[in-house]
């Protein structure tokens, strides 16, 4: 197998758009239409698991356990997974090697890659954005995911790796999800796949409360942080194995793991909630999570200072003002925070903390991370923007979906 990869910003992903009478027909069509991509992704993950020293027997055992948990937790989703596998011409446990890849990788001593996420809560106008980082070797193994509604489920749009029902996205009810991986001593394989939790939120949640209920109900075994974004608010749910804790903006104190009154929530790849710090781990020895978090926190402070200056009629520190409309207001006299503002926060250049991640030219297989997709979600407008590569690449190839 070639060790070359396509630079993320040069990728032009396919769009899987499906309209079906029910979830089973929809799943079968996914498997049939994306058969080649699913086969390539399965081969790629098997190679990756081997690189991480996870044996074939351990992969199969973890995939089977996650499959059993999924059937119990979300039978409808499990039926659709069966249909995808049938359409792709593979066994369902083989497909679960993709769907449950996060849970499978808890068996590796170090997690491979990292992500950065930012959101701003302003009731009625909350927004969120993410740089989705993953192994550069998977740069072509994802697609735009435009999933039509079926009875009891919403239409949703986002990105997904081939074979997954959903990942990062926004549904027609204005509920969106973002994902960062975490690591904890309590992690084990075999829980409900985090990617199926995301898919269920997108398919079924009509409100922030419903999304949080779905996440809380899942018997998880791996660690992640899901950012749920609606026009009402952004909420981060940190998951440490089976434990879950929420972080919300606009709290009055920081003692319970929340962030104060600015409205911003940022996250990289280490635990922040104090209840989950016991047993919290870095993803890998050379993790940049702390460095990226500090960079984003400092960028937010500068942004807030510029907003105050703009409100008072003083120029910003870089001679510009926020990209929010000066005619609008968040209720406190500030221009509203926009997805464009969040994109600027998530844009870094060489020499800065790698919020925008580009692999070194000589990086070896398994040690070359890249920002594969830039995601921006505006729930109030029912808009999601998806661009291959990082914001530093210029957002060429951006696709805007209107729900």
C-alpha positions as a Markdown table, in Angstrom:
| # | Residue | x | y | z |
|---|---|---|---|---|
| 1 | Unk | 0.0 | 0.0 | 0.0 |
| 2 | Unk | 1.3 | 3.4 | -0.9 |
| 3 | Unk | 2.6 | 5.6 | 1.9 |
| 4 | Unk | 1.6 | 8.8 | 0.0 |
| 5 | Unk | -1.5 | 10.8 | 0.9 |
| 6 | Unk | -3.5 | 13.6 | -0.7 |
| 7 | Unk | -3.0 | 17.0 | 1.0 |
| 8 | Unk | -6.3 | 17.8 | 2.8 |
| 9 | Unk | -7.0 | 21.1 | 1.1 |
| 10 | Unk | -6.7 | 19.4 | -2.3 |
| 11 | Unk | -9.4 | 16.8 | -1.5 |
| 12 | Unk | -12.8 | 17.3 | -3.2 |
| 13 | Unk | -15.0 | 14.8 | -1.4 |
| 14 | Unk | -18.1 | 13.2 | -2.8 |
| 15 | Unk | -21.5 | 14.1 | -1.6 |
| 16 | Unk | -23.7 | 11.3 | -0.4 |
| 17 | Unk | -27.3 | 12.6 | -0.6 |
| 18 | Unk | -30.0 | 10.1 | 0.1 |
| 19 | Unk | -33.8 | 10.2 | 0.2 |
| 20 | Unk | -35.5 | 7.0 | 1.2 |
| 21 | Unk | -38.8 | 5.7 | 2.5 |
| 22 | Unk | -37.3 | 4.3 | 5.7 |
| 23 | Unk | -34.0 | 3.9 | 7.6 |
| 24 | Unk | -33.4 | 0.4 | 6.2 |
| 25 | Unk | -33.7 | 1.5 | 2.6 |
| 26 | Unk | -31.5 | 4.5 | 3.4 |
| 27 | Unk | -28.9 | 2.3 | 4.9 |
| 28 | Unk | -28.9 | -0.2 | 2.0 |
| 29 | Unk | -28.4 | 2.7 | -0.4 |
| 30 | Unk | -25.5 | 4.0 | 1.6 |
| 31 | Unk | -23.8 | 0.7 | 1.5 |
| 32 | Unk | -24.4 | 0.2 | -2.3 |
| 33 | Unk | -23.5 | 3.8 | -3.4 |
| 34 | Unk | -20.4 | 4.1 | -1.1 |
| 35 | Unk | -19.2 | 0.5 | -1.4 |
| 36 | Unk | -15.8 | 1.4 | -2.8 |
| 37 | Unk | -15.2 | 4.1 | -0.1 |
| 38 | Unk | -16.3 | 1.7 | 2.6 |
| 39 | Unk | -13.9 | -1.0 | 1.4 |
| 40 | Unk | -11.0 | 1.4 | 1.2 |
| 41 | Unk | -11.7 | 2.8 | 4.7 |
| 42 | Unk | -11.9 | -0.8 | 6.2 |
| 43 | Unk | -8.5 | -1.6 | 4.6 |
| 44 | Unk | -7.1 | 1.7 | 5.9 |
| 45 | Unk | -8.3 | 1.2 | 9.5 |
| 46 | Unk | -7.0 | -2.4 | 9.6 |
| 47 | Unk | -3.6 | -1.1 | 8.6 |
| 48 | Unk | -3.9 | 1.6 | 11.2 |
| 49 | Unk | -4.9 | -0.8 | 14.0 |
| 50 | Unk | -2.0 | -3.0 | 13.1 |
| 51 | Unk | 0.3 | 0.0 | 13.3 |
| 52 | Unk | -1.1 | 0.8 | 16.8 |
| 53 | Unk | -0.2 | -2.8 | 17.8 |
| 54 | Unk | -3.9 | -3.8 | 18.2 |
| 55 | Unk | -4.3 | -7.5 | 17.1 |
| 56 | Unk | -6.9 | -8.7 | 14.7 |
| 57 | Unk | -8.5 | -10.7 | 17.5 |
| 58 | Unk | -8.7 | -7.6 | 19.7 |
| 59 | Unk | -10.2 | -5.6 | 16.9 |
| 60 | Unk | -12.8 | -8.3 | 16.2 |
| 61 | Unk | -13.7 | -8.7 | 19.9 |
| 62 | Unk | -14.1 | -4.9 | 20.4 |
| 63 | Unk | -16.2 | -4.5 | 17.3 |
| 64 | Unk | -18.4 | -7.4 | 18.3 |
| 65 | Unk | -18.9 | -6.0 | 21.8 |
| 66 | Unk | -19.8 | -2.5 | 20.5 |
| 67 | Unk | -22.2 | -4.1 | 18.1 |
| 68 | Unk | -24.0 | -5.9 | 20.9 |
| 69 | Unk | -24.2 | -2.7 | 22.9 |
| 70 | Unk | -25.5 | -0.7 | 19.9 |
| 71 | Unk | -28.3 | -3.2 | 19.3 |
| 72 | Unk | -29.5 | -2.8 | 22.9 |
| 73 | Unk | -29.2 | 1.0 | 23.0 |
| 74 | Unk | -30.5 | 2.0 | 19.6 |
| 75 | Unk | -32.2 | -0.8 | 17.7 |
| 76 | Unk | -33.2 | 1.4 | 14.8 |
| 77 | Unk | -29.7 | 2.6 | 14.3 |
| 78 | Unk | -28.5 | -1.0 | 14.5 |
| 79 | Unk | -30.9 | -2.0 | 11.8 |
| 80 | Unk | -29.6 | 0.7 | 9.5 |
| 81 | Unk | -26.0 | -0.4 | 10.2 |
| 82 | Unk | -27.0 | -4.0 | 9.1 |
| 83 | Unk | -28.5 | -2.5 | 5.9 |
| 84 | Unk | -25.3 | -0.5 | 5.2 |
| 85 | Unk | -23.2 | -3.7 | 5.6 |
| 86 | Unk | -25.5 | -5.6 | 3.3 |
| 87 | Unk | -25.4 | -2.9 | 0.7 |
| 88 | Unk | -21.6 | -2.8 | 0.9 |
| 89 | Unk | -21.3 | -6.6 | 0.7 |
| 90 | Unk | -19.5 | -7.1 | 4.0 |
| 91 | Unk | -20.3 | -8.6 | 7.4 |
| 92 | Unk | -21.8 | -6.2 | 10.0 |
| 93 | Unk | -18.9 | -6.8 | 12.4 |
| 94 | Unk | -16.5 | -5.8 | 9.6 |
| 95 | Unk | -18.4 | -2.5 | 9.2 |
| 96 | Unk | -18.3 | -2.1 | 13.0 |
| 97 | Unk | -14.5 | -1.9 | 12.7 |
| 98 | Unk | -15.1 | 1.5 | 11.1 |
| 99 | Unk | -18.1 | 2.6 | 13.1 |
| 100 | Unk | -16.5 | 1.7 | 16.5 |
| 101 | Unk | -12.9 | 2.7 | 15.5 |
| 102 | Unk | -12.7 | 5.1 | 18.5 |
| 103 | Unk | -13.6 | 2.4 | 21.0 |
| 104 | Unk | -11.2 | -0.1 | 19.3 |
| 105 | Unk | -8.4 | 2.4 | 19.6 |
| 106 | Unk | -8.7 | 2.6 | 23.4 |
| 107 | Unk | -6.5 | -0.6 | 23.3 |
| 108 | Unk | -3.6 | 1.4 | 21.9 |
| 109 | Unk | -1.2 | 3.1 | 24.3 |
| 110 | Unk | -1.5 | 6.5 | 22.6 |
| 111 | Unk | -4.3 | 8.1 | 20.6 |
| 112 | Unk | -3.2 | 9.2 | 17.1 |
| 113 | Unk | -4.5 | 12.7 | 16.5 |
| 114 | Unk | -6.1 | 15.8 | 18.0 |
| 115 | Unk | -8.8 | 18.5 | 17.2 |
| 116 | Unk | -9.7 | 22.1 | 18.2 |
| 117 | Unk | -13.2 | 23.4 | 18.8 |
| 118 | Unk | -14.7 | 26.8 | 19.6 |
| 119 | Unk | -18.2 | 27.9 | 20.3 |
| 120 | Unk | -20.0 | 31.0 | 21.5 |
| 121 | Unk | -23.3 | 31.1 | 23.4 |
| 122 | Unk | -25.6 | 34.0 | 22.7 |
| 123 | Unk | -29.3 | 33.0 | 23.1 |
| 124 | Unk | -30.9 | 32.9 | 19.7 |
| 125 | Unk | -27.5 | 33.3 | 17.9 |
| 126 | Unk | -25.1 | 30.7 | 19.2 |
| 127 | Unk | -22.4 | 29.4 | 16.8 |
| 128 | Unk | -19.7 | 26.8 | 16.7 |
| 129 | Unk | -16.7 | 25.8 | 14.6 |
| 130 | Unk | -14.1 | 23.0 | 14.6 |
| 131 | Unk | -10.9 | 22.0 | 12.9 |
| 132 | Unk | -11.3 | 18.3 | 12.5 |
| 133 | Unk | -7.8 | 16.8 | 12.7 |
| 134 | Unk | -7.1 | 13.1 | 11.9 |
| 135 | Unk | -4.4 | 11.0 | 10.3 |
| 136 | Unk | -3.4 | 12.5 | 7.0 |
| 137 | Unk | -3.6 | 9.1 | 5.4 |
| 138 | Unk | -7.4 | 9.3 | 5.8 |
| 139 | Unk | -7.7 | 12.6 | 3.9 |
| 140 | Unk | -9.8 | 11.1 | 1.1 |
| 141 | Unk | -11.8 | 8.7 | 3.3 |
| 142 | Unk | -14.7 | 11.0 | 4.3 |
| 143 | Unk | -17.6 | 12.5 | 2.4 |
| 144 | Unk | -20.3 | 15.2 | 2.7 |
| 145 | Unk | -23.3 | 13.5 | 4.3 |
| 146 | Unk | -26.7 | 14.8 | 3.3 |
| 147 | Unk | -29.1 | 12.4 | 5.0 |
| 148 | Unk | -32.8 | 12.7 | 4.1 |
| 149 | Unk | -35.5 | 12.5 | 6.8 |
| 150 | Unk | -37.4 | 9.3 | 7.4 |
| 151 | Unk | -40.4 | 8.8 | 9.7 |
| 152 | Unk | -39.3 | 9.7 | 13.2 |
| 153 | Unk | -35.9 | 11.1 | 12.1 |
| 154 | Unk | -34.7 | 14.5 | 10.9 |
| 155 | Unk | -32.7 | 15.4 | 7.8 |
| 156 | Unk | -29.1 | 16.2 | 8.7 |
| 157 | Unk | -26.0 | 17.3 | 6.9 |
| 158 | Unk | -22.4 | 17.1 | 7.8 |
| 159 | Unk | -19.3 | 14.9 | 7.3 |
| 160 | Unk | -18.9 | 11.2 | 7.8 |
| 161 | Unk | -16.2 | 8.7 | 7.3 |
| 162 | Unk | -17.2 | 6.0 | 4.8 |
| 163 | Unk | -19.5 | 3.5 | 6.5 |
| 164 | Unk | -20.6 | 5.7 | 9.3 |
| 165 | Unk | -24.2 | 7.0 | 9.5 |
| 166 | Unk | -23.1 | 10.4 | 10.8 |
| 167 | Unk | -20.3 | 12.3 | 12.5 |
| 168 | Unk | -20.1 | 16.1 | 12.7 |
| 169 | Unk | -23.1 | 17.9 | 11.5 |
| 170 | Unk | -26.4 | 19.9 | 11.9 |
| 171 | Unk | -30.0 | 18.7 | 11.6 |
| 172 | Unk | -33.0 | 20.5 | 10.3 |
| 173 | Unk | -34.2 | 21.1 | 13.9 |
| 174 | Unk | -31.1 | 23.3 | 14.4 |
| 175 | Unk | -29.2 | 20.8 | 16.6 |
| 176 | Unk | -25.5 | 20.3 | 15.7 |
| 177 | Unk | -22.7 | 18.2 | 17.1 |
| 178 | Unk | -18.9 | 18.5 | 17.1 |
| 179 | Unk | -16.4 | 15.9 | 18.4 |
| 180 | Unk | -12.9 | 15.9 | 20.0 |
| 181 | Unk | -11.2 | 12.7 | 21.3 |
| 182 | Unk | -10.0 | 12.5 | 24.9 |
| 183 | Unk | -8.1 | 9.8 | 26.9 |
| 184 | Unk | -8.7 | 8.5 | 30.4 |
| 185 | Unk | -7.5 | 5.6 | 32.5 |
| 186 | Unk | -11.2 | 4.4 | 32.6 |
| 187 | Unk | -11.3 | 3.9 | 28.8 |
| 188 | Unk | -12.1 | 0.4 | 27.5 |
| 189 | Unk | -13.3 | -1.1 | 24.3 |
| 190 | Unk | -16.8 | -2.3 | 23.7 |
| 191 | Unk | -19.1 | 0.6 | 24.5 |
| 192 | Unk | -21.7 | 2.1 | 22.2 |
| 193 | Unk | -19.7 | 3.8 | 19.4 |
| 194 | Unk | -19.3 | 7.5 | 19.9 |
| 195 | Unk | -20.1 | 8.0 | 16.2 |
| 196 | Unk | -23.4 | 6.3 | 16.6 |
| 197 | Unk | -24.2 | 8.6 | 19.5 |
| 198 | Unk | -23.5 | 11.5 | 17.2 |
| 199 | Unk | -25.7 | 9.9 | 14.5 |
| 200 | Unk | -28.6 | 9.4 | 16.9 |
| 201 | Unk | -28.4 | 13.0 | 18.1 |
| 202 | Unk | -28.5 | 14.3 | 14.5 |
| 203 | Unk | -31.3 | 11.9 | 13.6 |
| 204 | Unk | -33.6 | 12.3 | 16.6 |
| 205 | Unk | -32.9 | 15.4 | 18.7 |
| 206 | Unk | -35.2 | 18.3 | 18.2 |
| 207 | Unk | -33.9 | 20.4 | 21.1 |
| 208 | Unk | -30.7 | 20.9 | 23.2 |
| 209 | Unk | -32.3 | 19.0 | 26.0 |
| 210 | Unk | -33.2 | 16.0 | 23.8 |
| 211 | Unk | -29.6 | 15.9 | 22.5 |
| 212 | Unk | -28.2 | 15.9 | 26.0 |
| 213 | Unk | -30.6 | 13.2 | 27.1 |
| 214 | Unk | -29.5 | 11.0 | 24.2 |
| 215 | Unk | -25.8 | 11.4 | 25.0 |
| 216 | Unk | -26.4 | 10.8 | 28.7 |
| 217 | Unk | -28.4 | 7.6 | 28.0 |
| 218 | Unk | -25.6 | 5.9 | 26.0 |
| 219 | Unk | -23.4 | 3.3 | 27.8 |
| 220 | Unk | -20.0 | 4.6 | 26.7 |
| 221 | Unk | -16.6 | 3.1 | 27.2 |
| 222 | Unk | -14.2 | 5.5 | 25.5 |
| 223 | Unk | -13.5 | 9.2 | 26.1 |
| 224 | Unk | -14.5 | 12.1 | 24.0 |
| 225 | Unk | -16.0 | 15.6 | 24.2 |
| 226 | Unk | -19.2 | 16.3 | 22.3 |
| 227 | Unk | -20.1 | 19.9 | 21.7 |
| 228 | Unk | -23.8 | 20.2 | 21.2 |
| 229 | Unk | -24.7 | 23.5 | 19.4 |
| 230 | Unk | -28.2 | 25.0 | 19.0 |
| 231 | Unk | -29.2 | 28.6 | 18.5 |
| 232 | Unk | -30.1 | 28.6 | 22.2 |
| 233 | Unk | -26.7 | 27.6 | 23.5 |
| 234 | Unk | -23.6 | 25.5 | 23.2 |
| 235 | Unk | -22.9 | 22.7 | 25.8 |
| 236 | Unk | -19.8 | 20.5 | 26.0 |
| 237 | Unk | -20.3 | 17.0 | 27.3 |
| 238 | Unk | -17.0 | 15.5 | 28.5 |
| 239 | Unk | -17.1 | 11.7 | 28.5 |
| 240 | Unk | -14.6 | 9.7 | 30.5 |
| 241 | Unk | -15.3 | 6.0 | 29.9 |
| 242 | Unk | -18.8 | 5.6 | 31.4 |
| 243 | Unk | -18.8 | 9.0 | 33.2 |
| 244 | Unk | -20.2 | 12.2 | 31.7 |
| 245 | Unk | -20.1 | 15.9 | 32.8 |
| 246 | Unk | -21.4 | 19.1 | 31.1 |
| 247 | Unk | -19.6 | 22.4 | 30.6 |
| 248 | Unk | -21.7 | 25.5 | 29.8 |
| 249 | Unk | -20.9 | 29.1 | 29.0 |
| 250 | Unk | -22.4 | 32.0 | 30.9 |
| 251 | Unk | -22.0 | 30.5 | 34.3 |
| 252 | Unk | -21.4 | 32.7 | 37.4 |
| 253 | Unk | -18.4 | 30.7 | 38.6 |
| 254 | Unk | -15.8 | 28.4 | 37.3 |
| 255 | Unk | -15.8 | 26.0 | 40.3 |
| 256 | Unk | -18.0 | 23.5 | 38.6 |
| 257 | Unk | -16.1 | 23.2 | 35.4 |
| 258 | Unk | -17.8 | 26.0 | 33.5 |
| 259 | Unk | -16.3 | 29.0 | 31.8 |
| 260 | Unk | -17.7 | 32.2 | 33.1 |
| 261 | Unk | -19.7 | 34.9 | 31.4 |
| 262 | Unk | -17.9 | 35.5 | 28.1 |
| 263 | Unk | -20.1 | 33.1 | 26.2 |
| 264 | Unk | -17.1 | 31.3 | 24.7 |
| 265 | Unk | -16.3 | 27.6 | 25.2 |
| 266 | Unk | -13.1 | 26.2 | 23.7 |
| 267 | Unk | -11.8 | 22.7 | 23.8 |
| 268 | Unk | -8.8 | 20.7 | 22.5 |
| 269 | Unk | -7.9 | 17.2 | 23.7 |
| 270 | Unk | -7.5 | 17.2 | 27.5 |
| 271 | Unk | -10.1 | 17.1 | 30.2 |
| 272 | Unk | -11.3 | 20.3 | 31.7 |
| 273 | Unk | -14.1 | 19.4 | 34.1 |
| 274 | Unk | -12.7 | 19.0 | 37.6 |
| 275 | Unk | -14.8 | 15.9 | 38.3 |
| 276 | Unk | -13.0 | 14.0 | 35.6 |
| 277 | Unk | -9.4 | 15.1 | 36.1 |
| 278 | Unk | -8.6 | 12.1 | 38.3 |
| 279 | Unk | -7.4 | 9.6 | 35.7 |
| 280 | Unk | -7.3 | 12.1 | 32.8 |
| 281 | Unk | -4.4 | 11.5 | 30.4 |
| 282 | Unk | -2.8 | 13.3 | 27.5 |
| 283 | Unk | -3.5 | 11.6 | 24.1 |
| 284 | Unk | 0.2 | 11.0 | 23.5 |
| 285 | Unk | 3.5 | 12.1 | 25.0 |
| 286 | Unk | 4.0 | 14.8 | 22.4 |
| 287 | Unk | 0.4 | 16.1 | 22.6 |
| 288 | Unk | -0.1 | 19.8 | 21.7 |
| 289 | Unk | -3.5 | 20.0 | 23.4 |
| 290 | Unk | -2.3 | 22.2 | 26.3 |
| 291 | Unk | -0.4 | 24.5 | 23.9 |
| 292 | Unk | -3.4 | 24.8 | 21.6 |
| 293 | Unk | -5.8 | 25.5 | 24.4 |
| 294 | Unk | -3.6 | 28.3 | 25.8 |
| 295 | Unk | -3.4 | 29.8 | 22.3 |
| 296 | Unk | -7.2 | 29.8 | 21.9 |
| 297 | Unk | -7.8 | 31.1 | 25.4 |
| 298 | Unk | -5.4 | 34.0 | 24.7 |
| 299 | Unk | -7.0 | 34.6 | 21.3 |
| 300 | Unk | -10.5 | 34.8 | 23.0 |
| 301 | Unk | -9.1 | 37.4 | 25.5 |
| 302 | Unk | -7.8 | 39.5 | 22.6 |
| 303 | Unk | -11.1 | 39.2 | 20.7 |
| 304 | Unk | -13.1 | 40.2 | 23.8 |
| 305 | Unk | -10.9 | 43.2 | 24.3 |
| 306 | Unk | -11.4 | 44.2 | 20.7 |
| 307 | Unk | -15.1 | 43.9 | 21.1 |
| 308 | Unk | -15.1 | 46.2 | 24.1 |
| 309 | Unk | -12.9 | 48.6 | 22.1 |
| 310 | Unk | -15.2 | 48.5 | 19.1 |
| 311 | Unk | -18.2 | 49.2 | 21.4 |
| 312 | Unk | -16.4 | 52.2 | 22.8 |
| 313 | Unk | -15.4 | 53.4 | 19.3 |
| 314 | Unk | -11.7 | 52.3 | 19.7 |
| 315 | Unk | -9.9 | 50.4 | 17.0 |
| 316 | Unk | -9.0 | 46.8 | 17.6 |
| 317 | Unk | -5.5 | 45.6 | 18.3 |
| 318 | Unk | -5.0 | 44.6 | 14.6 |
| 319 | Unk | -6.7 | 47.6 | 13.2 |
| 320 | Unk | -10.0 | 45.7 | 12.5 |
| 321 | Unk | -13.3 | 45.1 | 14.2 |
| 322 | Unk | -15.3 | 41.9 | 14.6 |
| 323 | Unk | -16.8 | 40.5 | 11.4 |
| 324 | Unk | -20.2 | 40.6 | 13.1 |
| 325 | Unk | -22.6 | 43.3 | 11.8 |
| 326 | Unk | -22.3 | 46.6 | 13.7 |
| 327 | Unk | -26.0 | 47.1 | 13.3 |
| 328 | Unk | -26.8 | 43.9 | 15.2 |
| 329 | Unk | -26.3 | 43.3 | 18.9 |
| 330 | Unk | -26.1 | 40.4 | 21.3 |
| 331 | Unk | -28.1 | 42.3 | 23.9 |
| 332 | Unk | -25.1 | 43.8 | 25.7 |
| 333 | Unk | -24.2 | 46.3 | 23.0 |
| 334 | Unk | -21.7 | 44.0 | 21.2 |
| 335 | Unk | -21.8 | 42.9 | 17.6 |
| 336 | Unk | -22.8 | 39.2 | 17.6 |
| 337 | Unk | -20.1 | 36.6 | 17.4 |
| 338 | Unk | -20.2 | 34.9 | 14.0 |
| 339 | Unk | -18.8 | 31.7 | 12.5 |
| 340 | Unk | -16.3 | 34.0 | 10.7 |
| 341 | Unk | -15.0 | 35.2 | 14.1 |
| 342 | Unk | -14.6 | 31.6 | 15.3 |
| 343 | Unk | -12.8 | 30.7 | 12.1 |
| 344 | Unk | -10.3 | 33.5 | 12.7 |
| 345 | Unk | -9.8 | 32.2 | 16.3 |
| 346 | Unk | -9.1 | 28.7 | 14.8 |
| 347 | Unk | -6.6 | 30.0 | 12.2 |
| 348 | Unk | -2.9 | 29.7 | 13.0 |
| 349 | Unk | 0.3 | 30.1 | 11.0 |
| 350 | Unk | 3.6 | 28.2 | 11.1 |
| 351 | Unk | 5.4 | 28.9 | 14.4 |
| 352 | Unk | 2.1 | 29.2 | 16.3 |
| 353 | Unk | 0.4 | 26.5 | 18.3 |
| 354 | Unk | -0.8 | 24.0 | 15.6 |
| 355 | Unk | -4.6 | 24.7 | 15.8 |
| 356 | Unk | -4.3 | 24.4 | 12.0 |
| 357 | Unk | -2.5 | 21.1 | 11.7 |
| 358 | Unk | -0.2 | 20.3 | 8.7 |
| 359 | Unk | 2.1 | 17.2 | 8.7 |
| 360 | Unk | 5.8 | 17.7 | 8.4 |
| 361 | Unk | 7.1 | 16.8 | 5.0 |
| 362 | Unk | 9.2 | 14.0 | 6.4 |
| 363 | Unk | 6.5 | 12.7 | 8.9 |
| 364 | Unk | 6.1 | 8.9 | 8.8 |
| 365 | Unk | 3.0 | 6.9 | 8.4 |
| 366 | Unk | 1.0 | 6.9 | 11.7 |
| 367 | Unk | 2.7 | 10.1 | 12.9 |
| 368 | Unk | 1.3 | 12.7 | 10.4 |
| 369 | Unk | -1.8 | 14.5 | 11.6 |
| 370 | Unk | -3.6 | 17.0 | 9.5 |
| 371 | Unk | -6.7 | 19.3 | 9.7 |
| 372 | Unk | -8.9 | 17.4 | 7.3 |
| 373 | Unk | -12.0 | 19.5 | 7.4 |
| 374 | Unk | -13.0 | 23.0 | 8.7 |
| 375 | Unk | -16.5 | 23.0 | 10.1 |
| 376 | Unk | -18.7 | 26.1 | 10.9 |
| 377 | Unk | -22.2 | 25.8 | 12.2 |
| 378 | Unk | -24.8 | 28.5 | 12.5 |
| 379 | Unk | -28.0 | 26.9 | 13.9 |
| 380 | Unk | -30.2 | 30.0 | 13.8 |
| 381 | Unk | -29.6 | 30.3 | 10.1 |
| 382 | Unk | -29.8 | 26.4 | 9.7 |
| 383 | Unk | -26.4 | 26.6 | 7.9 |
| 384 | Unk | -23.3 | 24.5 | 8.0 |
| 385 | Unk | -20.1 | 25.2 | 6.1 |
| 386 | Unk | -17.7 | 22.4 | 5.3 |
| 387 | Unk | -14.3 | 23.0 | 3.7 |
| 388 | Unk | -11.5 | 20.4 | 3.1 |
| 389 | Unk | -8.3 | 21.4 | 4.9 |
| 390 | Unk | -7.7 | 24.0 | 7.6 |
| 391 | Unk | -8.8 | 27.6 | 7.7 |
| 392 | Unk | -5.2 | 28.6 | 7.0 |
| 393 | Unk | -5.5 | 26.8 | 3.6 |
| 394 | Unk | -8.1 | 29.4 | 2.6 |
| 395 | Unk | -11.3 | 27.4 | 2.8 |
| 396 | Unk | -11.2 | 26.6 | -0.9 |
| 397 | Unk | -13.7 | 23.9 | -1.8 |
| 398 | Unk | -16.1 | 25.1 | 0.9 |
| 399 | Unk | -19.6 | 23.8 | 0.7 |
| 400 | Unk | -22.5 | 25.6 | 2.4 |
| 401 | Unk | -25.6 | 23.5 | 3.1 |
| 402 | Unk | -28.9 | 25.2 | 4.0 |
| 403 | Unk | -31.3 | 23.0 | 5.9 |
